[in-house]
Amino acid sequence: IVNISSVREHEILPKTKIYFHANLLKQALKLAQVLPGEQMLEPVPAVRASKLANDIEIFVGKNFE
């Protein structure tokens, strides 16, 4: 874990979202299998890819139990 933070209440996601770099799809899928609830997997958007130093980012949603 590199960072833990919170978001404003109006930004809370209904489902957990996992962002991953293109070469890390397999690892993101493994992570999704062990996290509770339902997740959405998305590649890191190109505009954020150069700014994102982490391999995988998880945004925990309301369904995380």
N, CA, C and O atoms as a GROMACS GRO file, in nm:
protein
  260
    1ILE      N    1   0.086  -0.117   0.000
    1ILE     CA    2   0.000   0.000   0.000
    1ILE      C    3   0.090   0.122   0.000
    1ILE      O    4   0.180   0.135   0.083
    2VAL      N    5   0.064   0.211  -0.094
    2VAL     CA    6   0.143   0.332  -0.106
    2VAL      C    7   0.073   0.450  -0.039
    2VAL      O    8   0.138   0.533   0.024
    3ASN      N    9  -0.059   0.456  -0.053
    3ASN     CA   10  -0.133   0.571  -0.002
    3ASN      C   11  -0.276   0.530   0.031
    3ASN      O   12  -0.336   0.450  -0.041
    4ILE      N   13  -0.329   0.585   0.138
    4ILE     CA   14  -0.470   0.568   0.172
    4ILE      C   15  -0.525   0.707   0.195
    4ILE      O   16  -0.467   0.787   0.269
    5SER      N   17  -0.637   0.737   0.130
    5SER     CA   18  -0.699   0.867   0.150
    5SER      C   19  -0.849   0.853   0.132
    5SER      O   20  -0.899   0.746   0.097
    6SER      N   21  -0.920   0.960   0.155
    6SER     CA   22  -1.065   0.957   0.138
    6SER      C   23  -1.105   1.060   0.032
    6SER      O   24  -1.027   1.148  -0.005
    7VAL      N   25  -1.228   1.047  -0.014
    7VAL     CA   26  -1.280   1.139  -0.115
    7VAL      C   27  -1.400   1.213  -0.056
    7VAL      O   28  -1.452   1.176   0.048
    8ARG      N   29  -1.441   1.317  -0.126
    8ARG     CA   30  -1.560   1.389  -0.083
    8ARG      C   31  -1.681   1.299  -0.100
    8ARG      O   32  -1.682   1.211  -0.187
    9GLU      N   33  -1.782   1.320  -0.019
    9GLU     CA   34  -1.899   1.233  -0.019
    9GLU      C   35  -1.965   1.222  -0.156
    9GLU      O   36  -2.014   1.115  -0.191
   10HIS      N   37  -1.968   1.330  -0.235
   10HIS     CA   38  -2.033   1.325  -0.366
   10HIS      C   39  -1.950   1.247  -0.469
   10HIS      O   40  -1.998   1.224  -0.580
   11GLU      N   41  -1.829   1.208  -0.435
   11GLU     CA   42  -1.742   1.132  -0.526
   11GLU      C   43  -1.740   0.982  -0.495
   11GLU      O   44  -1.666   0.907  -0.559
   12ILE      N   45  -1.818   0.939  -0.398
   12ILE     CA   46  -1.818   0.798  -0.358
   12ILE      C   47  -1.872   0.712  -0.473
   12ILE      O   48  -1.977   0.741  -0.529
   13LEU      N   49  -1.798   0.608  -0.506
   13LEU     CA   50  -1.835   0.518  -0.616
   13LEU      C   51  -1.929   0.408  -0.566
   13LEU      O   52  -1.915   0.363  -0.452
   14PRO      N   53  -2.024   0.365  -0.649
   14PRO     CA   54  -2.110   0.254  -0.608
   14PRO      C   55  -2.035   0.120  -0.606
   14PRO      O   56  -2.066   0.033  -0.525
   15LYS      N   57  -1.937   0.104  -0.695
   15LYS     CA   58  -1.857  -0.018  -0.703
   15LYS      C   59  -1.709   0.017  -0.692
   15LYS      O   60  -1.667   0.126  -0.730
   16THR      N   61  -1.633  -0.077  -0.640
   16THR     CA   62  -1.488  -0.058  -0.632
   16THR      C   63  -1.430  -0.058  -0.774
   16THR      O   64  -1.470  -0.138  -0.858
   17LYS      N   65  -1.336   0.033  -0.798
   17LYS     CA   66  -1.276   0.045  -0.930
   17LYS      C   67  -1.126   0.020  -0.918
   17LYS      O   68  -1.059   0.077  -0.832
   18ILE      N   69  -1.073  -0.065  -1.006
   18ILE     CA   70  -0.930  -0.096  -1.008
   18ILE      C   71  -0.872  -0.045  -1.140
   18ILE      O   72  -0.911  -0.090  -1.248
   19TYR      N   73  -0.780   0.049  -1.130
   19TYR     CA   74  -0.708   0.100  -1.248
   19TYR      C   75  -0.574   0.028  -1.257
   19TYR      O   76  -0.507   0.010  -1.155
   20PHE      N   77  -0.535  -0.012  -1.377
   20PHE     CA   78  -0.410  -0.085  -1.394
   20PHE      C   79  -0.342  -0.041  -1.523
   20PHE      O   80  -0.407   0.002  -1.618
   21HIS      N   81  -0.210  -0.053  -1.524
   21HIS     CA   82  -0.134  -0.030  -1.648
   21HIS      C   83  -0.152  -0.152  -1.737
   21HIS      O   84  -0.172  -0.263  -1.687
   22ALA      N   85  -0.145  -0.134  -1.867
   22ALA     CA   86  -0.176  -0.238  -1.966
   22ALA      C   87  -0.101  -0.370  -1.940
   22ALA      O   88  -0.157  -0.477  -1.962
   23ASN      N   89   0.021  -0.363  -1.896
   23ASN     CA   90   0.100  -0.485  -1.875
   23ASN      C   91   0.068  -0.554  -1.741
   23ASN      O   92   0.130  -0.655  -1.708
   24LEU      N   93  -0.027  -0.501  -1.665
   24LEU     CA   94  -0.057  -0.556  -1.533
   24LEU      C   95  -0.201  -0.608  -1.522
   24LEU      O   96  -0.255  -0.616  -1.412
   25LEU      N   97  -0.262  -0.641  -1.633
   25LEU     CA   98  -0.400  -0.692  -1.631
   25LEU      C   99  -0.411  -0.819  -1.547
   25LEU      O  100  -0.504  -0.832  -1.468
   26LYS      N  101  -0.318  -0.912  -1.564
   26LYS     CA  102  -0.324  -1.039  -1.491
   26LYS      C  103  -0.321  -1.015  -1.340
   26LYS      O  104  -0.396  -1.078  -1.266
   27GLN      N  105  -0.235  -0.925  -1.293
   27GLN     CA  106  -0.225  -0.896  -1.151
   27GLN      C  107  -0.353  -0.826  -1.101
   27GLN      O  108  -0.398  -0.853  -0.990
   28ALA      N  109  -0.409  -0.738  -1.183
   28ALA     CA  110  -0.532  -0.670  -1.144
   28ALA      C  111  -0.648  -0.769  -1.131
   28ALA      O  112  -0.730  -0.756  -1.041
   29LEU      N  113  -0.653  -0.867  -1.220
   29LEU     CA  114  -0.757  -0.970  -1.212
   29LEU      C  115  -0.742  -1.054  -1.085
   29LEU      O  116  -0.841  -1.086  -1.020
   30LYS      N  117  -0.618  -1.089  -1.050
   30LYS     CA  118  -0.595  -1.164  -0.927
   30LYS      C  119  -0.638  -1.083  -0.805
   30LYS      O  120  -0.698  -1.137  -0.712
   31LEU      N  121  -0.608  -0.955  -0.804
   31LEU     CA  122  -0.647  -0.868  -0.695
   31LEU      C  123  -0.799  -0.860  -0.684
   31LEU      O  124  -0.853  -0.863  -0.574
   32ALA      N  125  -0.867  -0.850  -0.796
   32ALA     CA  126  -1.013  -0.843  -0.796
   32ALA      C  127  -1.076  -0.969  -0.738
   32ALA      O  128  -1.185  -0.962  -0.680
   33GLN      N  129  -1.011  -1.082  -0.753
   33GLN     CA  130  -1.065  -1.207  -0.701
   33GLN      C  131  -1.061  -1.214  -0.548
   33GLN      O  132  -1.144  -1.281  -0.488
   34VAL      N  133  -0.968  -1.144  -0.486
   34VAL     CA  134  -0.956  -1.152  -0.341
   34VAL      C  135  -1.024  -1.036  -0.268
   34VAL      O  136  -1.045  -1.042  -0.147
   35LEU      N  137  -1.059  -0.931  -0.340
   35LEU     CA  138  -1.128  -0.818  -0.277
   35LEU      C  139  -1.276  -0.850  -0.263
   35LEU      O  140  -1.335  -0.912  -0.352
   36PRO      N  141  -1.338  -0.810  -0.154
   36PRO     CA  142  -1.481  -0.834  -0.138
   36PRO      C  143  -1.563  -0.743  -0.230
   36PRO      O  144  -1.518  -0.637  -0.272
   37GLY      N  145  -1.684  -0.787  -0.258
   37GLY     CA  146  -1.773  -0.708  -0.343
   37GLY      C  147  -1.741  -0.723  -0.490
   37GLY      O  148  -1.659  -0.806  -0.530
   38GLU      N  149  -1.807  -0.643  -0.569
   38GLU     CA  150  -1.788  -0.646  -0.714
   38GLU      C  151  -1.699  -0.528  -0.755
   38GLU      O  152  -1.713  -0.418  -0.704
   39GLN      N  153  -1.607  -0.554  -0.847
   39GLN     CA  154  -1.515  -0.451  -0.891
   39GLN      C  155  -1.529  -0.425  -1.041
   39GLN      O  156  -1.576  -0.510  -1.117
   40MET      N  157  -1.488  -0.305  -1.080
   40MET     CA  158  -1.477  -0.269  -1.221
   40MET      C  159  -1.328  -0.252  -1.248
   40MET      O  160  -1.259  -0.182  -1.173
   41LEU      N  161  -1.278  -0.316  -1.353
   41LEU     CA  162  -1.137  -0.300  -1.390
   41LEU      C  163  -1.129  -0.210  -1.512
   41LEU      O  164  -1.204  -0.226  -1.608
   42GLU      N  165  -1.038  -0.114  -1.507
   42GLU     CA  166  -1.018  -0.022  -1.618
   42GLU      C  167  -0.869   0.006  -1.636
   42GLU      O  168  -0.797   0.023  -1.538
   43PRO      N  169  -0.825   0.011  -1.760
   43PRO     CA  170  -0.686   0.054  -1.783
   43PRO      C  171  -0.671   0.200  -1.739
   43PRO      O  172  -0.766   0.278  -1.746
   44VAL      N  173  -0.553   0.235  -1.694
   44VAL     CA  174  -0.526   0.374  -1.658
   44VAL      C  175  -0.546   0.460  -1.783
   44VAL      O  176  -0.488   0.430  -1.887
   45PRO      N  177  -0.628   0.566  -1.773
   45PRO     CA  178  -0.646   0.653  -1.890
   45PRO      C  179  -0.513   0.711  -1.938
   45PRO      O  180  -0.427   0.743  -1.856
   46ALA      N  181  -0.497   0.724  -2.066
   46ALA     CA  182  -0.370   0.772  -2.124
   46ALA      C  183  -0.327   0.907  -2.066
   46ALA      O  184  -0.208   0.930  -2.047
   47VAL      N  185  -0.423   0.994  -2.037
   47VAL     CA  186  -0.387   1.127  -1.984
   47VAL      C  187  -0.331   1.119  -1.843
   47VAL      O  188  -0.261   1.210  -1.800
   48ARG      N  189  -0.362   1.011  -1.769
   48ARG     CA  190  -0.310   0.994  -1.633
   48ARG      C  191  -0.192   0.899  -1.627
   48ARG      O  192  -0.122   0.895  -1.526
   49ALA      N  193  -0.168   0.822  -1.731
   49ALA     CA  194  -0.066   0.717  -1.728
   49ALA      C  195   0.072   0.771  -1.694
   49ALA      O  196   0.145   0.709  -1.617
   50SER      N  197   0.109   0.883  -1.750
   50SER     CA  198   0.243   0.936  -1.724
   50SER      C  199   0.254   0.994  -1.583
   50SER      O  200   0.365   1.003  -1.529
   51LYS      N  201   0.141   1.033  -1.523
   51LYS     CA  202   0.143   1.090  -1.388
   51LYS      C  203   0.131   0.982  -1.280
   51LYS      O  204   0.168   1.006  -1.165
   52LEU      N  205   0.080   0.865  -1.316
   52LEU     CA  206   0.055   0.760  -1.218
   52LEU      C  207   0.180   0.677  -1.196
   52LEU      O  208   0.219   0.599  -1.283
   53ALA      N  209   0.241   0.693  -1.080
   53ALA     CA  210   0.364   0.619  -1.049
   53ALA      C  211   0.333   0.479  -0.996
   53ALA      O  212   0.418   0.390  -1.002
   54ASN      N  213   0.211   0.458  -0.945
   54ASN     CA  214   0.173   0.328  -0.890
   54ASN      C  215   0.135   0.233  -1.003
   54ASN      O  216   0.085   0.275  -1.107
   55ASP      N  217   0.159   0.106  -0.981
   55ASP     CA  218   0.124   0.005  -1.081
   55ASP      C  219  -0.027  -0.014  -1.090
   55ASP      O  220  -0.082  -0.028  -1.199
   56ILE      N  221  -0.093  -0.015  -0.974
   56ILE     CA  222  -0.237  -0.038  -0.967
   56ILE      C  223  -0.295   0.057  -0.863
   56ILE      O  224  -0.237   0.076  -0.756
   57GLU      N  225  -0.412   0.115  -0.894
   57GLU     CA  226  -0.483   0.200  -0.799
   57GLU      C  227  -0.619   0.140  -0.774
   57GLU      O  228  -0.686   0.094  -0.868
   58ILE      N  229  -0.661   0.139  -0.649
   58ILE     CA  230  -0.792   0.087  -0.612
   58ILE      C  231  -0.873   0.200  -0.549
   58ILE      O  232  -0.830   0.263  -0.453
   59PHE      N  233  -0.990   0.226  -0.604
   59PHE     CA  234  -1.083   0.320  -0.547
   59PHE      C  235  -1.198   0.239  -0.488
   59PHE      O  236  -1.279   0.183  -0.561
   60VAL      N  237  -1.203   0.234  -0.357
   60VAL     CA  238  -1.300   0.149  -0.288
   60VAL      C  239  -1.439   0.212  -0.297
   60VAL      O  240  -1.457   0.330  -0.267
   61GLY      N  241  -1.536   0.132  -0.340
   61GLY     CA  242  -1.673   0.178  -0.354
   61GLY      C  243  -1.759   0.142  -0.235
   61GLY      O  244  -1.713   0.080  -0.139
   62LYS      N  245  -1.884   0.182  -0.242
   62LYS     CA  246  -1.981   0.155  -0.135
   62LYS      C  247  -1.999   0.004  -0.111
   62LYS      O  248  -2.029  -0.039   0.000
   63ASN      N  249  -1.982  -0.075  -0.217
   63ASN     CA  250  -2.009  -0.219  -0.208
   63ASN      C  251  -1.897  -0.298  -0.140
   63ASN      O  252  -1.907  -0.420  -0.129
   64PHE      N  253  -1.793  -0.233  -0.095
   64PHE     CA  254  -1.679  -0.300  -0.033
   64PHE      C  255  -1.716  -0.341   0.109
   64PHE      O  256  -1.722  -0.257   0.198
   65GLU      N  257  -1.742  -0.469   0.129
   65GLU     CA  258  -1.781  -0.519   0.262
   65GLU      C  259  -1.704  -0.645   0.295
   65GLU      O  260  -1.723  -0.702   0.402
   0.00000   0.00000   0.00000
